Amino acid sequence: MIDIIASSGATPAREAALYHLNTGGSRMRAELGLASASVRLNRDDAIVAASACELLHNASLVHDDISDGDLLRRGALTVCSAYGPGIALCTGDLLFAAAFQAASQIQDSVTRLHLTRSMAQAAARVIGGQSIELAHADERKTPTRREYLSATRAKTAPLIELPIRIGLIDNSTPPVSDRHCSALAEAIGLAYQILDDLDDLQPVSADTSAPTLHKLHAWWHHQPLASPAHTESIIARCLWHANAALSRARRLAADLPSPLNGCVDTLIDQLADKARR
């Protein structure tokens, strides 16, 4: 994955992309991609396909940090903070290009065509979801539950569904429908996003350590909107939604072929542990 970026030529965008990739991350999408691809691909193609999914995800992170104005990611300065918004924009674009370059190297022609098309569709959905969130931030509106779910489906689920489907495009045993994969990714994505939002707890003010939380279904770009008096009930409601989504995901994951089902179960277990706060 890093080799694709390193081969792109010495530019500030390449330097920033390598900086971003070296900050770490869970590599969750790469793990899902490897597990799924191993159902029908040789190891080399599986690695390249998983790398393409991970690069696409990281491209979206770099662009998100520009939009959100986030200073830190993974405990380090964001690309936007370290290099400025202009270089960060170019860096995200470079990572997008690298993702498609990786996909083009897959030897299995059916997978290469399917993954390239799916990546373009996933990227378009993620961009749409981010635009929904930004529109509410610009208007300083609290989104409704339906709007929150719509944005989560668009922004978070596609880049989870993408690696899951790599090895399921034809003749998978047992057969898994596109609708099944979408429902699974939406359930995991919703839980993931809610728990990520809970991580945005902030002190109410400089002279108190009591946390407050922007309401479930309220982005306003990580600004606390909820009254401190309601924080515990809001957290409880968030966790109820997250755990319900994880229960749905667990039922759906049972129908996946091995080793993908085990990888998805591990991810669900990790999110469930995070929900036990």
C-alpha positions in Angstrom: 0.0 0.0 0.0 2.8 2.4 1.0 4.8 1.3 -2.1 2.1 2.6 -4.4 2.4 6.0 -2.8 6.2 5.9 -2.7 6.4 5.2 -6.4 4.3 8.3 -7.3 7.3 10.7 -7.4 8.7 13.1 -4.8 6.0 15.8 -4.1 4.7 17.5 -1.0 1.5 15.5 -1.5 3.4 12.2 -1.5 5.3 13.2 1.6 2.0 14.1 3.4 0.4 10.9 2.2 3.2 8.8 3.6 3.0 10.8 6.8 -0.7 10.1 7.1 -0.3 6.3 6.4 2.5 6.0 8.9 0.3 7.3 11.7 -1.2 3.9 11.9 -4.9 3.2 12.2 -6.9 0.0 12.7 -6.6 -1.2 9.1 -10.0 -2.6 9.6 -11.0 -2.4 6.0 -7.8 -4.0 4.9 -8.5 -6.9 7.2 -12.0 -7.3 6.0 -10.8 -7.1 2.4 -8.2 -9.8 3.0 -10.7 -12.1 4.7 -13.3 -11.7 1.9 -10.9 -11.9 -1.0 -9.4 -15.1 0.3 -12.8 -16.7 -0.5 -12.0 -16.7 -4.2 -8.7 -14.9 -5.0 -5.0 -15.8 -4.7 -3.0 -14.1 -2.0 -1.4 -11.5 -4.3 -4.7 -10.3 -5.7 -6.2 -10.4 -2.2 -3.5 -8.1 -0.8 -3.9 -5.7 -3.7 -7.7 -5.6 -3.4 -7.5 -5.0 0.4 -5.0 -2.2 -0.1 -7.2 -0.5 -2.6 -10.1 -0.4 0.0 -7.8 0.8 2.7 -6.3 3.6 0.5 -9.8 4.8 -0.5 -10.8 4.9 3.2 -7.7 6.9 4.1 -8.3 9.4 1.2 -11.7 10.1 2.7 -10.2 10.6 6.2 -7.8 13.3 4.9 -10.6 15.1 3.1 -12.9 14.8 6.2 -10.3 16.4 8.4 -10.2 19.4 6.1 -14.0 19.8 6.2 -14.3 19.2 9.9 -11.3 21.3 10.9 -9.9 18.5 13.1 -6.5 19.0 14.5 -5.6 15.5 15.5 -6.1 12.0 14.2 -4.7 8.8 15.6 -2.9 10.9 18.2 -0.9 12.9 15.6 -1.5 16.1 13.7 -3.9 15.7 10.8 -2.5 16.3 7.3 -4.5 19.5 7.2 -2.9 20.7 10.5 0.6 19.6 9.6 0.8 20.6 5.9 -2.1 23.1 5.4 -5.5 22.6 3.7 -4.2 23.0 0.2 -1.6 20.2 0.5 -4.2 18.1 2.4 -6.6 18.4 -0.5 -3.9 17.2 -2.9 -3.0 14.4 -0.5 -6.5 13.1 -0.4 -6.7 13.2 -4.2 -3.4 11.3 -4.4 -4.7 8.6 -2.1 -7.8 8.3 -4.2 -5.7 7.9 -7.3 -3.5 5.3 -5.5 -6.6 3.3 -4.5 -7.7 3.0 -8.2 -4.1 2.3 -9.3 -4.0 -0.6 -6.8 -7.3 -2.0 -8.0 -6.0 -1.9 -11.6 -3.2 -4.3 -10.6 -5.6 -7.1 -9.7 -5.0 -10.0 -12.1 -8.4 -11.6 -11.8 -10.4 -9.6 -14.5 -13.8 -10.2 -12.9 -12.7 -8.8 -9.5 -10.7 -6.0 -11.1 -13.8 -4.7 -13.0 -16.2 -5.3 -10.1 -13.9 -3.6 -7.5 -13.1 -0.6 -9.6 -16.8 0.0 -10.3 -17.7 -0.6 -6.6 -15.0 1.8 -5.5 -16.3 4.6 -7.7 -19.8 4.0 -6.4 -18.7 3.9 -2.8 -16.7 7.1 -3.2 -19.7 8.9 -4.6 -21.9 7.8 -1.7 -19.3 8.9 0.9 -19.0 12.3 -0.8 -22.8 12.6 -0.7 -22.9 11.7 3.0 -20.2 14.2 3.9 -22.1 16.9 2.0 -25.2 16.1 4.1 -23.3 16.6 7.3 -21.6 19.8 6.0 -24.9 21.3 5.0 -26.2 20.9 8.5 -23.0 22.4 9.9 -23.3 25.4 7.7 -26.9 26.0 8.8 -26.1 25.0 12.5 -29.1 22.7 12.4 -29.6 19.6 14.6 -30.4 16.8 12.1 -33.3 14.5 12.6 -32.9 10.8 13.4 -33.7 10.1 9.7 -31.1 12.5 8.5 -28.5 11.1 10.8 -29.2 7.6 9.6 -29.2 8.7 6.0 -25.8 10.3 6.4 -24.4 7.3 8.2 -25.6 5.0 5.5 -24.0 7.2 2.9 -20.8 8.2 4.7 -19.8 5.2 6.9 -21.4 2.1 5.5 -20.0 2.1 1.9 -16.4 1.8 2.9 -17.3 -1.1 5.2 -19.4 -2.8 2.5 -16.7 -2.4 -0.1 -14.1 -4.8 1.4 -16.8 -7.3 2.6 -18.0 -7.8 -1.0 -14.7 -8.4 -2.7 -14.9 -12.2 -2.4 -18.7 -12.4 -2.8 -19.2 -11.2 -6.3 -20.0 -14.6 -7.9 -20.5 -18.2 -6.9 -19.8 -17.6 -3.2 -20.7 -20.4 -0.9 -23.1 -19.8 0.7 -24.5 -17.2 -1.7 -24.8 -13.8 -0.2 -27.0 -11.1 -1.8 -26.0 -7.5 -2.4 -28.9 -6.5 -0.1 -27.6 -8.8 2.6 -24.1 -7.2 2.4 -25.6 -3.7 2.4 -27.7 -4.4 5.5 -24.7 -5.8 7.3 -22.5 -2.8 6.4 -25.2 -0.4 7.5 -25.6 -2.1 10.8 -21.9 -2.1 11.5 -21.5 1.4 10.2 -24.3 2.8 12.4 -22.8 1.3 15.5 -19.3 2.4 14.5 -20.5 6.0 13.9 -22.4 6.3 17.1 -19.5 5.0 19.2 -17.2 7.4 17.3 -19.6 10.3 18.1 -19.5 9.3 21.8 -15.7 9.7 21.7 -16.3 13.4 21.0 -17.4 14.0 24.6 -15.9 17.3 25.7 -15.8 19.2 29.0 -18.6 21.6 29.5 -16.2 24.5 30.3 -12.7 25.1 31.4 -13.6 25.0 35.1 -15.5 21.7 35.1 -14.7 18.2 34.0 -18.3 17.1 33.5 -18.7 16.0 29.9 -21.4 17.0 27.5 -22.4 15.5 24.2 -23.8 16.8 21.0 -27.1 14.9 20.9 -27.4 11.6 19.0 -28.3 12.7 15.5 -26.5 16.1 16.1 -23.2 16.7 14.4 -22.7 20.5 14.4 -19.1 19.4 13.8 -18.3 18.0 17.2 -19.7 21.0 19.1 -21.5 20.0 22.4 -25.2 21.0 22.0 -26.8 18.9 24.7 -27.5 20.1 28.2 -25.2 18.5 30.8 -28.3 17.5 32.8 -29.3 15.2 30.0 -25.9 13.7 29.2 -26.4 10.3 30.8 -29.7 9.7 29.2 -28.3 10.7 25.8 -25.4 8.4 26.2 -27.7 5.5 27.2 -29.8 6.1 24.1 -26.7 6.2 21.9 -25.5 2.9 23.4 -29.0 1.3 23.0 -28.9 2.2 19.2 -25.3 0.9 18.9 -26.0 -2.4 20.6 -29.2 -3.0 18.6 -27.2 -2.4 15.4 -24.5 -4.8 16.5 -27.1 -7.5 17.3 -28.5 -7.1 13.7 -24.9 -7.3 12.3 -24.2 -10.4 14.3 -27.2 -12.2 12.9 -26.3 -11.1 9.3 -22.6 -12.1 9.7 -23.6 -15.7 10.5 -24.5 -16.2 6.8 -21.1 -15.2 5.5 -18.5 -17.7 4.2 -15.4 -18.5 6.2 -13.0 -16.8 7.0 -14.9 -13.6 6.4 -17.6 -14.5 9.0 -14.9 -14.8 11.7 -13.3 -11.5 10.7 -16.6 -9.7 10.8 -17.5 -11.3 14.2 -14.2 -10.1 15.6 -15.0 -6.6 14.4 -18.4 -6.8 16.0 -16.9 -8.0 19.3 -14.5 -5.1 19.3 -17.3 -2.6 18.8 -19.4 -4.4 21.5 -16.5 -4.1 23.9 -16.2 -0.4 23.1 -19.9 0.0 23.8 -19.4 -1.3 27.4 -18.3 2.1 28.7 
